[in-house]
Amino acid sequence: MKKLKIIFVDNDEDEQLFMKEGFDSTGLFDIVYQANDGGELFEYLDKGSNMPDVILSDLNMPGKSGYDILTEMKDHHGSEIPVIITSTSGAKMIIDKCLELGAAAYIVKPETFTEYPEYAKKMHALILEKGMVEKKLS
């Protein structure tokens, strides 16, 4: 199965480390970049090299938040790269708002770092199931 190229956006360095270790352990993803907020993400995307198949972004961050990323991806970068929002909140109102702003999906973060490999596997299956990257893989 082809690895999917992914960018993580999360301001918590520990969370980034746990995500990287969990995702790497599955062999399903190639992490092309890790950004601390939306500003860093857009700086990377503006360079136009090694573009991801998907972006996984935390929702609540200082600077440009997940909400800002969703809005700017539509306005500034087009909608060709799906953005999956992740957060500790499973509140329907927040999930609905993210989906309305254009999130390809919303996934609640694992409660412990040991759950990241399973989280990554479920995300990979969801990406393929929803056809988020079909055009890129064909």
C-alpha positions in Angstrom: 0.0 0.0 0.0 1.3 3.4 -0.9 2.4 5.7 1.9 0.5 8.9 2.2 2.5 12.1 2.6 1.2 14.1 5.6 2.0 17.4 7.4 1.3 17.8 11.1 0.3 21.1 12.5 0.4 21.2 16.3 1.9 23.7 18.7 2.6 21.1 21.4 6.1 19.6 20.8 5.3 16.5 22.9 2.2 15.9 20.9 4.2 16.2 17.7 6.7 13.7 19.0 3.9 11.2 20.0 2.2 11.7 16.6 5.4 11.2 14.7 6.3 8.0 16.6 2.8 6.6 16.3 2.5 7.4 12.6 6.0 6.2 11.7 5.4 2.9 13.5 2.5 2.1 11.1 4.5 2.5 7.9 1.4 4.1 6.3 2.5 7.7 6.3 5.5 9.8 5.2 5.7 12.9 7.4 7.0 15.6 5.1 6.8 18.5 7.6 5.7 19.4 11.1 4.5 23.0 11.7 3.8 24.7 15.0 0.9 26.7 13.7 -0.9 27.8 10.6 1.6 30.5 9.8 4.4 28.0 9.6 2.2 25.7 7.5 1.5 28.4 4.9 5.2 29.4 4.7 6.0 25.7 3.9 3.1 25.4 1.4 4.1 28.7 -0.3 7.5 27.1 -1.1 5.7 24.5 -3.2 8.1 21.6 -2.7 7.2 18.1 -1.4 3.5 18.8 -1.1 1.5 16.6 1.2 -1.5 14.3 0.3 -3.2 15.4 3.5 -2.8 17.9 6.4 -3.5 16.9 10.0 -4.1 20.0 12.1 -4.8 20.6 15.7 -7.7 23.0 16.2 -6.7 25.2 19.0 -3.2 26.9 18.6 -1.9 30.3 19.2 -1.3 32.2 16.0 -3.2 30.7 13.1 -5.5 28.1 14.5 -7.2 25.1 12.8 -10.1 27.4 11.9 -7.8 29.8 10.2 -6.1 27.0 8.3 -9.5 25.8 7.0 -10.5 29.3 5.9 -7.1 30.1 4.3 -6.8 26.8 2.5 -10.0 27.6 0.6 -9.2 31.2 0.0 -5.4 31.2 -0.5 -4.3 27.7 -1.4 -7.4 26.2 -3.0 -9.0 23.1 -1.7 -6.9 20.4 -3.4 -5.1 19.3 -0.2 -7.6 17.8 2.3 -7.3 19.1 5.9 -8.2 16.8 8.8 -8.8 18.6 12.1 -7.9 16.9 15.3 -8.6 18.0 18.9 -9.4 16.7 22.3 -12.9 17.9 22.0 -15.7 15.8 20.6 -18.3 18.5 20.9 -20.8 18.3 18.0 -20.9 22.1 17.6 -17.2 22.3 17.1 -17.1 19.3 14.7 -20.0 20.8 12.7 -18.2 24.2 12.4 -15.0 22.6 11.2 -16.9 20.5 8.6 -18.8 23.6 7.4 -15.4 25.4 7.0 -14.2 22.7 4.7 -12.5 20.1 6.9 -12.3 16.7 5.1 -12.8 15.1 8.5 -12.6 15.7 12.2 -11.0 13.1 14.5 -10.7 13.3 18.2 -7.1 12.9 19.5 -6.2 9.8 21.4 -6.2 10.1 25.2 -2.7 8.5 25.6 0.4 8.5 23.4 0.3 4.7 23.1 -3.0 5.0 21.1 -1.3 6.9 18.2 -0.5 3.9 16.0 -4.1 2.8 16.1 -5.2 6.4 15.5 -2.9 6.6 12.4 -4.3 3.3 11.1 -7.9 4.5 11.5 -7.0 7.8 9.8 -5.4 6.0 6.9 -8.5 3.9 6.4 -10.8 6.9 6.6 -8.7 8.8 4.0 -8.9 5.9 1.6 -12.6 5.2 2.4 -13.6 8.8 1.8 -11.5 9.1 -1.4 -9.7 12.1 0.0 -6.6 11.4 -2.1 -7.9 9.2 -5.0 -6.9 11.7 -7.7 -3.4 12.0 -6.3 -2.9 8.2 -6.1 -4.1 7.3 -9.5 
